Amino acid sequence: PRTGNSDNTMKASNKRNAFYWRFVELGTSTAPAHPFVRPAFDTRQEEAAQAAMNRMNKAIDEVLAK
């Protein structure tokens, strides 16, 4: 799904709750895991790799242009 962020970074709507994602994703000794990060990554793995390559290429081009 689209994040609505132009730079496509992850942003928490309430930063105080951002800490707890890992407990939801991985579970705790008393709560079962409810993975959402890994399934989302697996679904968009090719897109993520291409986005990373595009950013690296852009950074390299900027350095070489100096």
Buried (B, 14 or more C-beta within 10 A) or exposed (E): EEEEEEEEEEEEEEEEEEEEEEEBBBEEEEEEEEEEEEEEEEEEEEEBEEEEEEEEEEEEEEEEEE
